Amino acid sequence: MNRTLGVCYYPEHWPEETWAGDARRMAETGLTWVRIGEFAWSKLEPSPGKLQFDWLDRAIDTLHAHGLKVILGTPTATPPRWMLTRHPDMLAVDAQRHPRKFGSRRHYCFSHPGYLDECKRIVTLLAERYGQSVQAWQTDNEYGCHDTTLSYSPAAQEEFRNWLAQRYQSPDALNTAWGNTFWSMDYAEFDEIDLPNLTVTEPNPAHVLAFRRFSSDQVVRFNRTQTEIIRRHSDAPILHNYMGRVLEFDHFDVGTDLDIASWDSYPLGFLSDRLGAGDAHKQRYLRQGDPDNQAFHHDLYRAVGAAREGAPHDGRWWIMEQQPGPVNWAPWNPAPLPGMARLWAWEAFAHGAETVCYFRWRQAPFAQEQQHAGLLRPDSQPAPALAEAAQVANELKDMPDTATHQAAVALIFDYPSAWAWDTQPQGADFTYFDLMLDTYRALRKLGLSIDILPSTTTSLKGYKLALAPGLATLPEPLKQALTDPGIVTLCGPRTNAKTAEMAIPVPLPPNLPGLDITVARVESLPPTEAIPIAVGHVIRWFEHLEGSAETFAETIDGHPVIVRNQNQFYLGAWLDQEGFVALMTDLAMLAGLEITHLPEGLRIRDTATHRFVFNYAPEPQIYEGTEIPPAGVHWTPL
């Protein structure tokens, strides 16, 4: 597979006489792809029906003339101001019923029929005009970013009621499914059902989860509307650029309508803004980013890239926006350590990325993102990452195929489980994403490569170790796959703890075939409480387990924490990193996996042909006799 680099470019921001020089420099740097157009609706249509595509024609021709391939974004993330005049009720509304207002981006409601029609119109015009001339498409931009998946607008309420009528068919069926006899919440008509906000105390969790499912389906519908139009006019692959730690919609469902998944990787911004790590961890990785967050998303979006077709370990995926320097949107915005722009690109390639695109070509001297670095400064002089991008481009010429292969370890990821635990966390710091990242981190500290799989997985053939922590509702095919005696499996905590309608199932959880264990009660633990076990501690979450399954680990006062039946394990707690690493060590050894306890900050990824070693630490690290400097990348043939 040919690995390539690209960049995000905004010709509408710059004088036309600079375009050719920019394109020439892009090609000289070794870039292949250029994404354009995703925010340009007001330039394409400055007033209703007044279309001005000539400038975009010339921009595409200029890029093509220098051998560059074009990714054209649909501009639906930034509807122009006249759109609001035409559709004053199109705005997304937050849970407090405040309209999101015009003045930045992503202010539309996914459920608004008038805005959806406008999107169909502009996408059709673009697909008809450029369907045979661009090399790839991007739909919209960063669905869900800025908390824009959930909208409490009148349009959303009307569509939600329609969605409920289709799902439940009758109010009586809905009342039964939701347990509405509790607190006299029964409904006589679907039109009586409001959105689950502004209630006196917490709303019915079944109501909330239904709204979360509906909201995800609205994103899927919105995206599918665009892809169906584009496919009628173009054979070029279609992508969407997902974000990091945005779980409000099901990316696997959106991915069924796309050819390639991509995501926008901002390691330093995410460390500062989106990870619940401690101050010491954030200080250590201030200029490098978390050692596991990027890799986790690479593996997740590789699986999303296979949602349309293919196996999760070889799904098609890209980085559409790679951080090149300080960003503008995090609480603090340090500069990367020299070499990190190179390391981040190579780590993406090691995890199977086809293309890494840097954001952006030139730093904008105006508007909201003027503090966001690019490959060039605002005066067009090189920024530090330009040389690193050129270095990666030259290294790619000499690098053989780095295609992925099936890893030995599988980790099951499920967006509805994130919604379930957001709806009923039972502990203020219980988040599905953190549980998954803690599990993933422990595996990575042992030098293991991981495939992330969706909960729709029906077979775990080829894997030696499979883990399903926190999977709220366990689908029957996956439940059977997790009982394969030839695989070491781990479920829990909170695996199979809810029905699809957000109730406690009977028989009680986890109700796993072959494992005689019952979760009798649960407790959440504040940050001041940690229960010691042989190695490490129980934190955040502790389940009281009953049954005849063999105890594998217990608290110091004899309460089981991990139980087993041969190769099948259940974890009834959230462990700290010391405990997770110890558990993953035991499971990996039982599965016959080769492990390496890596120095802090060093990480490994195996491809079909090479082993890549990445040093996220701020000091040199030694790996098999080789000193790897900070931000260093080392690879050897397998």
Rosetta blueprint (number, residue, H / E / L):
1 M L
2 N L
3 R L
4 T E
5 L E
6 G E
7 V E
8 C E
9 Y L
10 Y L
11 P H
12 E H
13 H H
14 W L
15 P L
16 E H
17 E H
18 T H
19 W H
20 A H
21 G H
22 D H
23 A H
24 R H
25 R H
26 M H
27 A H
28 E H
29 T H
30 G L
31 L L
32 T L
33 W E
34 V E
35 R E
36 I E
37 G L
38 E L
39 F L
40 A L
41 W H
42 S H
43 K H
44 L H
45 E L
46 P L
47 S E
48 P L
49 G L
50 K E
51 L L
52 Q L
53 F L
54 D H
55 W H
56 L H
57 D H
58 R H
59 A H
60 I H
61 D H
62 T H
63 L H
64 H H
65 A H
66 H L
67 G L
68 L L
69 K E
70 V E
71 I E
72 L E
73 G E
74 T L
75 P L
76 T L
77 A L
78 T L
79 P L
80 P L
81 R H
82 W H
83 M H
84 L H
85 T H
86 R H
87 H L
88 P L
89 D L
90 M L
91 L E
92 A L
93 V E
94 D L
95 A L
96 Q L
97 R L
98 H L
99 P E
100 R L
101 K L
102 F L
103 G L
104 S L
105 R L
106 R L
107 H L
108 Y E
109 C L
110 F L
111 S L
112 H L
113 P H
114 G H
115 Y H
116 L H
117 D H
118 E H
119 C H
120 K H
121 R H
122 I H
123 V H
124 T H
125 L H
126 L H
127 A H
128 E H
129 R H
130 Y H
131 G L
132 Q L
133 S L
134 V L
135 Q L
136 A E
137 W E
138 Q E
139 T L
140 D L
141 N L
142 E L
143 Y L
144 G L
145 C L
146 H L
147 D L
148 T L
149 T L
150 L L
151 S L
152 Y L
153 S L
154 P H
155 A H
156 A H
157 Q H
158 E H
159 E H
160 F H
161 R H
162 N H
163 W H
164 L H
165 A H
166 Q H
167 R H
168 Y H
169 Q L
170 S L
171 P H
172 D H
173 A H
174 L H
175 N H
176 T H
177 A H
178 W H
179 G L
180 N L
181 T L
182 F H
183 W H
184 S H
185 M L
186 D L
187 Y L
188 A L
189 E L
190 F H
191 D H
192 E H
193 I L
194 D L
195 L L
196 P L
197 N L
198 L L
199 T L
200 V L
201 T L
202 E L
203 P L
204 N L
205 P H
206 A H
207 H H
208 V H
209 L H
210 A H
211 F H
212 R H
213 R H
214 F H
215 S H
216 S H
217 D H
218 Q H
219 V H
220 V H
221 R H
222 F H
223 N H
224 R H
225 T H
226 Q H
227 T H
228 E H
229 I H
230 I H
231 R H
232 R L
233 H L
234 S L
235 D L
236 A L
237 P L
238 I E
239 L E
240 H E
241 N E
242 Y E
243 M L
244 G L
245 R L
246 V L
247 L L
248 E L
249 F L
250 D L
251 H H
252 F H
253 D H
254 V H
255 G H
256 T L
257 D L
258 L L
259 D L
260 I E
261 A E
262 S E
263 W E
264 D E
265 S E
266 Y L
267 P H
268 L H
269 G H
270 F H
271 L H
272 S H
273 D H
274 R L
275 L L
276 G L
277 A L
278 G L
279 D H
280 A H
281 H H
282 K H
283 Q H
284 R H
285 Y L
286 L L
287 R L
288 Q L
289 G L
290 D L
291 P L
292 D L
293 N H
294 Q H
295 A H
296 F H
297 H H
298 H H
299 D H
300 L H
301 Y H
302 R H
303 A H
304 V H
305 G L
306 A L
307 A L
308 R L
309 E L
310 G L
311 A L
312 P H
313 H H
314 D H
315 G L
316 R L
317 W E
318 W E
319 I E
320 M E
321 E E
322 Q E
323 Q L
324 P L
325 G L
326 P L
327 V L
328 N L
329 W L
330 A L
331 P L
332 W L
333 N L
334 P L
335 A L
336 P L
337 L L
338 P L
339 G L
340 M H
341 A H
342 R H
343 L H
344 W H
345 A H
346 W H
347 E H
348 A H
349 F H
350 A H
351 H L
352 G L
353 A L
354 E L
355 T E
356 V E
357 C E
358 Y E
359 F L
360 R L
361 W L
362 R E
363 Q L
364 A L
365 P L
366 F L
367 A L
368 Q L
369 E L
370 Q L
371 Q L
372 H L
373 A L
374 G L
375 L L
376 L E
377 R L
378 P L
379 D L
380 S L
381 Q L
382 P E
383 A L
384 P H
385 A H
386 L H
387 A H
388 E H
389 A H
390 A H
391 Q H
392 V H
393 A H
394 N H
395 E H
396 L H
397 K H
398 D H
399 M L
400 P L
401 D L
402 T L
403 A L
404 T L
405 H L
406 Q L
407 A L
408 A L
409 V E
410 A E
411 L E
412 I E
413 F E
414 D L
415 Y H
416 P H
417 S H
418 A H
419 W H
420 A H
421 W H
422 D H
423 T H
424 Q L
425 P L
426 Q L
427 G L
428 A L
429 D L
430 F L
431 T L
432 Y H
433 F H
434 D H
435 L H
436 M H
437 L H
438 D H
439 T H
440 Y H
441 R H
442 A H
443 L H
444 R H
445 K H
446 L L
447 G L
448 L L
449 S L
450 I E
451 D E
452 I E
453 L E
454 P E
455 S L
456 T L
457 T L
458 T L
459 S L
460 L L
461 K L
462 G L
463 Y L
464 K L
465 L E
466 A E
467 L E
468 A E
469 P L
470 G L
471 L L
472 A L
473 T L
474 L L
475 P L
476 E H
477 P H
478 L H
479 K H
480 Q H
481 A H
482 L L
483 T L
484 D L
485 P L
486 G L
487 I L
488 V E
489 T E
490 L E
491 C E
492 G L
493 P L
494 R L
495 T L
496 N L
497 A L
498 K L
499 T L
500 A L
501 E L
502 M L
503 A L
504 I L
505 P L
506 V L
507 P L
508 L L
509 P L
510 P E
511 N L
512 L L
513 P L
514 G L
515 L L
516 D L
517 I L
518 T E
519 V E
520 A E
521 R E
522 V E
523 E E
524 S E
525 L L
526 P L
527 P L
528 T L
529 E L
530 A L
531 I E
532 P E
533 I E
534 A L
535 V L
536 G L
537 H E
538 V E
539 I E
540 R E
541 W E
542 F E
543 E E
544 H E
545 L E
546 E E
547 G L
548 S L
549 A L
550 E E
551 T E
552 F E
553 A E
554 E E
555 T E
556 I L
557 D L
558 G L
559 H L
560 P E
561 V E
562 I E
563 V E
564 R E
565 N E
566 Q L
567 N L
568 Q E
569 F E
570 Y E
571 L E
572 G L
573 A E
574 W E
575 L E
576 D L
577 Q H
578 E H
579 G H
580 F H
581 V H
582 A H
583 L H
584 M H
585 T H
586 D H
587 L H
588 A H
589 M H
590 L H
591 A L
592 G L
593 L L
594 E L
595 I L
596 T L
597 H L
598 L L
599 P L
600 E L
601 G L
602 L E
603 R E
604 I E
605 R E
606 D E
607 T L
608 A L
609 T L
610 H E
611 R E
612 F E
613 V E
614 F E
615 N E
616 Y L
617 A L
618 P L
619 E L
620 P L
621 Q E
622 I E
623 Y E
624 E L
625 G L
626 T E
627 E E
628 I E
629 P L
630 P L
631 A L
632 G L
633 V E
634 H E
635 W E
636 T E
637 P E
638 L L
